[in-house]
Amino acid sequence: MKIQSLLVPFLAILALGTATGCGDSHSVPPFTNLAFLSSPSAGQATQLVSVKLADATVAAIPSTNINFYYPSSSADFKLVAYESQGDPWVQNADGTGLLRLTNTGTNNFVRLFPNGKKVLYTDSGGHVLTIHVDGTAGTDLTPTLPTGITDCYSAGISADSSQIVIVCEGASIFGIYTMKQDGTGLKTVLSRTTWTDTPSFSPDGSKIYFVATVSGVLTVESVKIDGSGETVVIPASYEAIVLNSTLYYTFSDPVLNKTQVYKSKLDGTNPTSISNGISLDSLSLSN
């Protein structure tokens, strides 16, 4: 299920999606870049761009592909993955090595494992799958969906690539679940009655960050891994992702009248734009 249709009444604001660490966050390499989407400006050949986290330098990611959704990169920024034309793709960050991993035209949400070895995606049947970056060894992580669930549609991956968090829906519930990277050890984090999407792990694996509907508005929340302590972090937002110890999100700037990518501390404080104030920017969805 794409979330574009839900954004029409909310041209408002944020993204949650993936990769953070579990356990000892110091034992895994930190992310060096954030991949995101930016409407083409003068001299920019593609919507696919990245920001260097060390100095906020933004540069286009060369690609011959079109219609990018859900871009992500490996922690070392050697590989980039995204959904295009209904399938997951990978390529080198320098634009070489473009590879379509499936050929159904019906697959959706895509996330690259931080270690750069596998890609996670969802299919039209509401299942969460992984596939190696060379297109081999496809695996359905949810051959049996959680009780009461009919569709799982987005996910996040811990920074050490060992854990996955997924969000799913049923006739009357939306659920957040964790599992090991091979699909075993499924555990329920939270069940709720309103929309939930794009989850991420906190760096130490103690919390899940996710998008939720609160009083009719999409927001970013956090919850402890045991399901307690649910807290609003960023109000009025539709997508976000935790990288290293920073929360990145898409914000609809009321002054600029443009969607912009921001960063903040994990509690939502100290928000700072990393966009140029000219382009329409977002973490997951083409503008």
C-alpha positions, 0 to 999 in steps of 0.5 A: 500500500502506497501512502501517497493517497493518504497524503492528499488531505495532509500536505503536511509533513514527515517520514519515518522509515528506517535504519537505526541500531540495536544493542551497542550502537558504537559497534556498527559503522555510522551512516555517512549520508542520507538519501532523499528526493528533491524536485529538479532545479537548474542543472540537476538531472535527477530527483535522487540526491544525498546529504553528507551528514558531516557537513550538510553538503547536498549532491545529486546521485547520478541515475538513469532511472526515473520516478524514485520512491523510498530511497535509502543507502548503505551506511557507508554510502556505497549502495543506494536502493529505491522503488521505481516502476513497482520494483526494488532497484539498487545501484552504486552511489556513483550511478553505476551498477543499476540493477532491477531486483524483481520484475513484477511491477507491483512491489512497493516500499523499499529499504536497503540494509545498512550493511548493504547486503540485502534489500527489504521490500513489500509486495502487493499481497501485503507481505514483507520480503528480502532479497540479496543486492545481486537479485538472488535468495528472495525470502518472504519474512511473513509467509504467515501474517500476524493474527488479525492482519491482512497487509504489512506495508512498511518497515525499518532495519536496525543499524547492525542489520540484525533486527526488523520492525514492520507495520501492518493493518487488519480490519480493525487494527494497525500493528507494530512488530519486531523480528529478526532479520531472517523473519523469526522471533516475531513480537508485538510492540503496539496495536492501535486503531488509527493509521501507523506507518514507516517505523525506525529503531532508536540507536540503542534499540530501546524505542521505535519511531513511527508515523501515526494519526493523532486527532486526524493529523499524521505525526511522528511518535516514539514508543518503548520496545515493550509498547509503553511510553507512547509519545508524540515527537514531531506533530503534523508530519508524514515521514521520518527516519532515524540515522545515527542519533538524529531524527530526519523528517519531511516538514511542510514549511508554511512560509515557503509553502514547500515540503522541506527535509529537517533534522532534530534531536531524537526528542524532536528538539532543535529542528534544523532544515537541511533543504535549500528552501527552493526545491520540494524535498521529501524523504520518501515520495516524489514531489 
